[in-house]
Amino acid sequence: MEITGKNSSISLEAYANSLKVRERGPSENAAEGSAAAPIAQDKVVLSPRAREIAEAHKAANEAEDVRADKVDRLRQQIGGGTYRIDGDRIAIRMLKESVLNEIL
């Protein structure tokens, strides 16, 4: 944000004062005799779809069906440069899935 012009110092002071009021909170502002309305708080509202995704992610992280031994073995292979990808096998599975998606 860029503030220019003759009133820039006034604008900066007003902004700084509003930050100070926010930091103090409503009880301290009321103690000063301020008749100002309470400052609105920022909040995040998730859509129903976002909530579903968050719940699915949480469930996946808590699932015990992760095969730690297989994950560790694959990590070691990738780290050691010995992991090999079977391109034909991947292509066949992709084609099967594509055909099934078309049927269903």
N, C-alpha and C positions, 0 to 999 in steps of 0.2 A: 504494500500500500504506500502510495506517495502522497504526502501532504505538502501543498505549496500555497503561496499567497501570503497576504499580510496577516491573516488570522491563524496561521499555522500553529503558533505557540498556544493560542487559546484552544484550538482543537486538541492539541496534545495534552493540555492540562485537563480538559474535560474527559478525555479518554482515560488518562491516568486516574482521575478521581472516580470514574465509574468502576475501574478495576479494584480500587481500594474498597469501595462500597461492597462489591461482590465478595471480596476476601473476608470482610468482617462478618458477614452473615446477617440474618434478619434480627436477631436478638440485640446485637450491638447497635445496629442502625436505629432500632426503636428506642434504645436507651438514650440516644442523642436527641430524641424528640423529632426525628425525621418523620414526616408525614408521607413519605414516598411509598408507593406500592411495593410489595415484595418483588424482588428480581426473579424473573422466570429462570428456571434451571434447564440446562440442555439435557435431553434424554434421547435414547436410541429406541426406536420401535421397529421390531423385526416383523417382516411379513410372515404369514402362515407357512409359506414355502421355505423361507429361511429358517424358521423354527424346526421344520421337518428335517432339513439338511443338518442342522446342529444336533438334533436328537440322533439321527443316523450316524453321524460322525462320532458322537459320544458312545453309542452302542458298539460301533466297530472297534473303538479303542479299548473298550472294556471286555470285548469278546475274548474267550479263552481258547478259541479254535485256531489261533495263530500258531503255526508250527515253527517254534523258535529254532529248532535244530536245522530246519531247511533254510530259514532266513540267514542263520549264521553261516551255513555252508555256502550259500550263494554270495554272501558278502565277502567271504574269503576268496572265492573263485574270481569275483569281479576285481577285488583288490590285488590279487596275484596275477591277473591277466590271463587266467585259464578258463574263464567262462566263455562258452561257445553258444552261438545262437543258431538254431536249426531253421533256416528260412523257409524251407519246403513245408515243414510242420506248421509253422505260423501261417503260411499262405493257405494251407488246407483248412485250418481252423477258421480263418477269416471267411473263406468261401462258404463253409458249412453254416457259419453264423449268419451270413448274408442271405443264403437260401432260406434258412429257418425264419428269418425276419420277414422275408417276402411272403412266405406261406402263412405265417401268423399275422 
